[in-house]
Amino acid sequence: METIGAYEAKTHLPKLLERVTKGERIAISKHGVPIAILQPYDVRKRSDMNAVIAEMRQFRAGKSLEGLSIRDMIEEGRR
């Protein structure tokens, strides 16, 4: 995988996107430290919304807020 600097990535983004559409992965670095990977979007990794909702419901089962309301928690977070 090729690594390029952030400035170069910004300057040549359209060309990089063309390479990515062909399947390449490109690491982007800032001051020599890798910070991101530009890679093709994988449609298969998209989450099934119904499955996500089912997982959230399962996680919530048996848990309570012990008398707190959502409004109380919002107000507490504002302090």
C-alpha positions in Angstrom: 0.0 0.0 0.0 1.4 3.4 -1.0 1.6 6.2 1.6 1.3 9.8 0.6 1.3 13.0 2.6 -1.9 14.9 3.5 -1.0 17.9 1.4 -0.4 15.8 -1.6 -3.6 13.9 -1.0 -5.6 17.2 -0.9 -3.9 18.4 -4.0 -4.4 15.2 -6.0 -7.7 13.9 -4.5 -9.5 13.3 -7.8 -6.6 11.2 -9.2 -6.4 9.3 -5.9 -10.2 8.6 -6.0 -9.8 7.2 -9.5 -7.1 4.8 -8.3 -9.3 3.8 -5.4 -12.2 3.0 -7.7 -9.9 0.6 -9.4 -9.3 -1.2 -6.1 -6.2 0.4 -4.7 -5.7 1.3 -1.0 -3.7 4.4 -0.2 -2.5 5.4 3.3 -2.5 9.1 4.1 0.1 10.5 6.5 0.7 13.7 8.3 4.3 14.6 9.2 5.2 11.0 8.4 2.6 9.5 10.8 -0.2 7.4 9.1 -3.6 8.9 9.9 -6.1 7.4 7.4 -6.6 4.9 4.7 -8.4 5.7 1.5 -10.0 2.5 0.2 -13.0 1.4 -1.9 -16.3 1.4 -0.2 -17.6 -2.1 0.6 -21.3 -2.2 0.2 -21.4 -5.6 2.0 -20.2 -4.0 5.2 -23.3 -1.8 5.4 -25.3 -2.8 8.5 -28.8 -4.2 8.3 -30.9 -1.6 10.1 -33.3 -4.3 11.5 -30.4 -6.2 12.9 -28.9 -3.1 14.5 -32.3 -2.3 16.1 -32.7 -5.8 17.4 -29.2 -5.7 19.0 -30.0 -2.4 20.7 -33.2 -3.8 22.1 -31.4 -6.9 23.3 -28.8 -4.7 25.0 -31.5 -2.6 26.7 -33.4 -5.7 28.0 -33.2 -5.8 31.8 -31.6 -2.5 32.2 -33.3 0.5 33.9 -32.5 4.1 34.5 -33.4 3.7 38.2 -35.9 6.5 38.3 -33.9 8.9 36.0 -35.6 10.4 33.0 -33.9 11.2 29.7 -34.6 14.9 30.5 -32.8 14.7 33.9 -29.8 13.2 32.2 -29.7 15.9 29.5 -29.9 18.6 32.1 -27.2 16.9 34.2 -24.9 16.9 31.1 -25.4 20.6 30.6 -24.0 21.5 34.0 
